[in-house]
Amino acid sequence: MTHFFKPLWIASTAAALCAASLVSAAVPQHTLSVAELAQERRGVEQWKAQRVASLTSDTGWLTLSGLFWLKPGENTFGRAKSNALILDNKSLAEHAGAFVVEGHKVRFVASQGAGVTNEGKPVTRIELASDVTENPTLLKSGSVTFYLIERVGKLGVRVRDSENPHRKNFTGLQYFPVNDSWVVDAHFEPYNPHRKIPITNILGMQEDMDAPGALVFTHDGKEYRLDAVLEEPTDKELFILFADGTSGRETYGAGRFMYVPLPSKDGFVRLNFNKAYNPPCAFNDFATCPLPPSQNRLRSVRIEAGEKTYRGHQEP
């Protein structure tokens, strides 16, 4: 999964989760001070600016313009209808080349004169590293960038276009008014050992994700809990996928995301739902967004905070 930004937290994952496990589940709810709430409000405005900057950047979700799943053997690629993978984009040659899949390895063989480059140099043939590695291989043709992705063992090609109309015609984001009541300090209830939670993405692919614990919080006198997951074992933050009573109405139907810090030494995690945001699928049809697990679908409560549905893209 891809973060739109990842703040750096001082504590290590193991140390923070270990410290939180020593705290009793009976810890009382923490009430935020006026100063803390004011600081959170300022943080929300900064976060919104970062959110838009990331979304509209050259590598933002608004640039996605294609997604193709590969089959074993040769997968020809280009504008021409005779290709196995067809992308009608003026930046791409009629026959750009072919992705050759052998087992779990993929190489790209460029057609002569196709104009495909890697790191500014013309490509003839190149072995591809996927997006699950630290440095995926990026291939370029004009305004188009394409690269290998891997999802639950399945290999595909993702395409970005810096000239994508979705990016050029971006209509801005809409939010609920900042709501102080949806800034809460949740108690972290650790799972020892960690649980594996099945997470299904919008394409129906399922992946077991590492859940170190649940976040338990109170709002208007009622208690709620959300399972939090780690995208990587060394992550310095927790990832939350959730849906609520606004989902499919004021907010995106498939749910929203939030990143939160690891538990403090006293076992609390601050949840600022004013920073809840839409998954990439809210902006284009070429993302592989994970969906909230059933236990994180809080249909009995309306979380009127954070990002609303993006009106510039039709929901599937």
N, C-alpha and C positions, 0 to 999 in steps of 0.2 A: 504494500500500500504506500501511497505517496502523501507526504505532509505538505500543506501549503506554507507553513513555517513551523519551525521547531525551536521554541525558546530553550535556553540552557539552564538547567537547574543544578545547584551545587552538589547535592547529595547523590551518591551512587544508588543505582536501583536496588542492589542487594541490601545495602546498609539501611536505606529508608524503609524498605518493606519489612526487614527484620525488626527494626525499632517499632514499627507500627504493630507488629504481631504481639508485642509485649503489653499493649494497652487493652484494658478490659472493654468489652462491648457495652458496658454500662456507663461509659463516659457521657456526661450531659451535653446537650446541644449548646454550641458556642454562639453567642449573640454578637454580631459585628457592631463596632462602634461607629459613630458618625464620621470620624476621620477615616476609618477603614472603607466605609461605603463611598466616601468622596474619592478616595484613591482608586477604588474599583471603577467608578464612573469615568475617571480620566483614562484609566487603562483601556476601557471599552472603546473610547474614541481613537486612541492610538492603534488598537487592534483592527478597527474598521479600516483605517487608512492602509495598514499593512495587508489586509485582506484584499482590497481592491488592487493594490499595486501588484500583488502576487498573481491574482486572477487574470489581470490584463497584460502580464509580462509576456515575453517571447516564448516562455515555457509554461505559461498559465493554461488552465483548463479550457479557456475560450479558443485556444489554437487547435484543439483536437479536430481532425477532419477525416479520420479513417481508422478502421480496426479490421484486420484480416487474420483468420486462424489458418495455420499452416498444416499441410498434409505431408506425409513421408514422401521423399523424392523431390522433384523439381516443381517449384511454384513460380511461374512467370508473373512479372509485375510491370505495369505501365498503363498508359492511357488507352491503348488499343483494346477493342472488345475481344480480341483473340487471346488475351492474357487470362491466366487463371485468377489473378488478383487485379481487378480493374479500378484505377483511381483516375477519375476525370478531372485532372488539374493541369492547367497550362504550364506549370513549372516542371512537369514530369514528361519524359520522352514517351513516344508511342510504345516503345519496348525498352524499359529501363534496365531490365535484367531479370535474374531469377534467384529466389531463395531456395537453397538445396538443403533438405533435411535428411540427415543420416543419423538414426538413433536419436540422441538428445543434443546433437551438434547441428549448427546451422551456419552455412556460409552464403555470402551474397556474391553472385557472379554478374558483373555489369555488362550490358550490351555495349558494343563498340560505339563510341561517340555519344553515349547517353548523358554524359555530364554529371555523373554521380561522384561525390567527393566524400572524404573522411578526413577531418582535421585540415581542410583546405587543400588536400591532395587528391588527384583523380584516382578512382577505384577501378581495378580490373577484377579482382576477387579478394575477398576478405572474410575471415572467420569472425562470427558475431558473438559478442558477450551480451547477455540479456540484462534487463532492468533489475534483476535480483542480485546482480553484482554491483560492486562499488562504482565501476566505470563502464556503463553500457556503451556499445559501439553506436555512434550516431552517424547516419548517412544523410547527405544533403543533396538536394536538387532544386536550385532556385530558392523560393521561399519555403519549400517543403523539407521537413526533417522526418526521417523514419528510422525505427529501431525495433529490436527484438524484445518482446515481453514474455514473461512466463507467469501463468496463473494455474495453480494447483496441478502442475506438471504439464499443462497444455501450452504450446508455443504459438505466438502470434506476432503480427507486425502492427505497431501503432504509428500513426502518422500525425504530425503537427504541421500546421501551415500558419506562418506569421501574418499572412494576408487573409486569414479566415474571416468571412463576413460576420461570424459570431463575435469575433474580437473587435472588428471595425465598428459594428453596430451595437456594441454593448450599451445597455440602457440604464445601468446602475443598479445598486442593491437597495432593497427595502427592508426596514427593521421595525419591530415593535418599539415603542418608546422604552428607553432604559428603565428597568423595573428593579428597584432595590430589593424587593421581597424575593426575587429569584437569584440573590447572591447568598449562598448558604455554605456553612462549613459542615461537610458530611463526615461521619465517622467511618473510618476504613475498617472493614471486617475481613481479615486475611483468610485465605484458603490455604491450609497446610495439610497436604501438599497443594500446589496450584492445580486448578481445574483446567481441563481442555473443553472449550466451548465451541460447538459447531457454528460457524458463521457462513451463511449462504450469500453469494453476491447476486447482482441483478440479472446475471446470465444463468443462474441456477447452479453454479459451481460452489462446492462446499469445502471449507478449510477449517481445521481445528485451531483455535487461537488460545494462547496462554492467558488465563484469567487468574491473577494473583489474589483477587479479593473483590468484595462488593462495597459500594459506597452507599451508606444509609443516612438519609437526611429527613428533616421534617419541614413541611410547608403548610401553613394554615392549620396546624394542629394534627396533620396526618403524616404518617411515616411512609417513606418510599425507599426503594433500593434499586441500584443499577449495578450490573456486573461491569467491571472495567477490565480491559485487556492490554497486553503489551504487544506491540507490533514486532519488536525485536527484543531479545533478552537483555540487552544493554540500554534500552530506552530510559530516558530521564523524565518521562511523563507517561500518564495513563491515557488510553484512548477509550472514549465512550461513544457507542452508537445507540441512539434512542428514538422512540416515537412517542407521541402524546396525543391529547385530544384535539390539537390544532393540525395534526398531520393530515394532508389531503384536503385541508380547508385553507387556512391562512398560510400554512407552511408546507414544504415539499412532502408529497405523499409517502415516499419511501423512508422518511425519517431525517434526522439531522445528526451531526457529529460535534464532538467537543474534545479538546485536549486539556488535561488538568495536571497539576504537579503531582509528584509522588507524595505519599503521606508524610506529614511532619512527625517529629519525634513523639508528639502527644497523640498521634493517630488520626489527625484531621486532614481533610482534603477540601480546599475551597472550590466550590462549584459556582461559576458565574454563568448562568444560562443566557445572559445577554451576549455571550460569545459563542452561542450555538450557531452552527452554520450549515449551509446546504452541501451535500456531497457533489462531486463532479458531475454525476448523472443529471443534475438539475440544469446543467448548462449545455449538454451535448449528448449525442447518442452513441459515443465511442468510448465511454469509460466502463470500468468493471467494478462498480461500487459495491462494497459489502452492505448488507442489510442488518438492522437491529435484530438481535435474538429475541425470542418470544418474551423472555422475562424482562426485557428492557422496553417493552411496549406499554407505556403508562397511559392507557386510553381513558382512565378515570379522572385524569387531571389535565387541564389546559395550561401548558407552559407558554404564557404570553410574554416571551422575551426572546431576543436574538433575531436571526435572519428569517425573513418571510420568503415565500415562493418567488423564484425569479420569473418575471413575466415575459422575458425575451426568448424563452424556449418552451415548447409544448411538452408537457409531461407525457411519457409513454403510456 
